[in-house]
Amino acid sequence: MNFLAHCVLADHAAERWQVDRETRQGLLAGAVIADFSKGPVNPTWPQALQAGVRLHRRIDAFSNTQHAIKTTCERFPPEYRRYAPIFVDLLADYFLSISWDHLHSESKTIFSAKCYAALTEYDGFLPAHGQRFLQYAQQRDLFANYDQWENIQRGLGSVLQRLNKEAWFADVDACAASLRESALPDFLLYYAELEQQLSSWHELLE
């Protein structure tokens, strides 16, 4: 899962767990901050933020076992499959965005603003590159616009740059674009499975 999907699942977890506003904000912020925080969860952080990071990591661990995600990864050519799970994370946000009205009750614009507000509330826990990402996301309203393919392309380019695989961009972009219809059923399966798990993860608040 990428940023948008993690935030939506955190928001739905907050609803299922019937938490207060402070905890909901921490869950939303942690859904993103977890990508900028490595190692053990910092025990000095606010409890709500810790829970958000733990939920993000639980989602990642569960998604690693999901058959439908493996099916999407196998749709990439063999030479790219080692990194396919990262590409599939980006595709998940595209699929979620184009399926939004069926999966979430708020408009994307309202929901994205809610995410940025939570992140701004906890931005002191973001490292410098995380704060730069937050500014970029807000400027482009990234979370509301993952249905625009250029945002997926930018994400793929950023990933490949970090992997020192920039030369792969044209091929990986073409592969990802070719899956915009064929891999949507995979997404709907693995996303539904994740939604079903949320109620059983209530202990992450403790």
N, C-alpha and C positions, 0 to 999 in steps of 0.2 A: 504494500500500500504506500501511496505517496501522501503529500501534505493534505490535500482535500479529503481523501478517503479517511485518513487518520482522524481529522477533525470531525467529520460526520459521525464516525463510529464513537468518538469520545462524547459528542453531543447526545447521541442516542443512548449511550451508557448512562449519562447523567439523568436522562429521563427514566430509564428502567430502574436505576438505583434510587431515584427520588431524592436527589441531593439538593443542598441549598445553593444560592448563587455563588458564594465563594468557592465551593468545591467544583461547581460547573466551570467556572473560569479557570481554575487550576487544571482540570481535565483537558480543556480546550488548549490551553497554553502548552501543557506537557505533551500534547499530541504532536506539536511541532518542535518544541525545545529538545525533545528526546533525540532528534536527528543531529543536534549540535552538542550532545552530551554523551560521552563515552565512559565506560567503566561502571562501577557500582553507583546506584542512585545516591546522591548526596543527602545524608541524613539531616543536614542542617537546613535543607530547603523546606518551604511550607509543605505541610502534609498533602494538600490538594495538588500541588505541582508534582510531588513525588508520585502520587497516584496516577497522574496523567502520563508520566514517563513510564511507569510500570505497565499501564494499559497499552501504550504504544509498543512496548517490547513484547507483551503477551500476544498482541495481534501479529507482530512479525514472526514470532515463534510458531504460532498456529498456522499462519499462511504458508510457512515452509513445508507443512505436511499436507497441504490441500492438493488433491488430485487435479482439480480444474486449473489451478495455477501451473502445475507441471505440464498440463496439456498445452497451455499457451506458450510456455517456454520451449516446448518441443516443436512449435510452429516456426521457430527461428532456425536458420541453417546451423548445422553442427558447429561450425567454427565460432559462432557467437553465443552458444548456449551456456558457457561458463558465466557470462554476464547477463544472460537473458532475464533472470529475476529482477534485476535493476530496471531493465527496459519495460518489463511487465508492470512494475510499480507505477511508472509514468503513464502507461496505457490505462491503468486502472482509474486514474484521475480523469482521463479523457472519457472513458466509458461512463463513469459516474456523472460527469457533467452533461453528457448528451442524454442520459437517462434520468436526469435530476427530478423532473416532475413526478416520476413514478416512485421515487425513493426517498424524497424529503418534502416536508410540508412548507418550508419557508422558501422564498425566492433566493436564488444564488447571491444576489447583491446584498440582501439583508443578512444572510448567513455569513458571507465573507466578512462583512463589517463587524459582525459579532466575534469572529475569529481574530481579526486584527486588534479589536479592543481588548480581548483577553491577553493576547501576546504583548500588547503595549503595557498592560498592567504588570506583566512579569518580565519586561524586557531587560531588567537588571540581571537576569539569570542567563541571558543570551551572550555568547562570546561575540567579539567584534564582527566576525563574518556572518553570524546569525542575525545581528542587528542590521547589517547591510542587506541581507536577504529580506528581512521584514520591510525595510524601506522600499526595496524593489517591488515586493509583492503588493504593497499598498499603492505605489505609484501606478502600477499596471492593473490593479485589482485582479491579481493573478488567480486567486481562489475562485473568482466568479467567471473566469474565462479559460478554463482548461478545455473547453470545447473548441477553442481556436487552435488549430493544428500547429500554428507557429510557436505557441507556448510549449507544446510537447517537443517540437524540434529544438527549441532552446534548451529544454531540460536534457534531451539526449546529448546535445553538444556539450553541455556542462559536465555530464557524467563521463563522456568519452575523454574530455580534457583532463579530468581528474585521474582517469585510468591510463593516461598517455596513449590513447588509441584514437586520436583525432582523424587519422586516415580512414577509419571505419565509417565515418559519419554518413556518407552517401548511401552505403549499403544498408547500414542499420536503420536509417531513416526510411529507406524504401521498404525494408522488411516490416517495420512497424506500421507504415502506412498501408501495406497490403493486408494487415490484420484488423483494420478499422471496422470491418463487418464480420469477418469470420471468427474473431476472438471475443466478440461481444457476448455470445451465449456462455462462454467460459467465465467471463467476469460476473455475469448475473448469478451463476452457480456459486462461485467462491465468495462473492459479497454476501449472498443470502446466508451461507454457512457461518460467516463471521458475525452477522447480525444475530443469528440464533445463539451464539456463544456468549453474548454480552451479559445476559442475566446471571450466568453461572460464574462470572468473574468479579462479583461484588466484593470478594475478600481483598481485592487489590486496594481498596480504600483503607484497609487497616494497617 
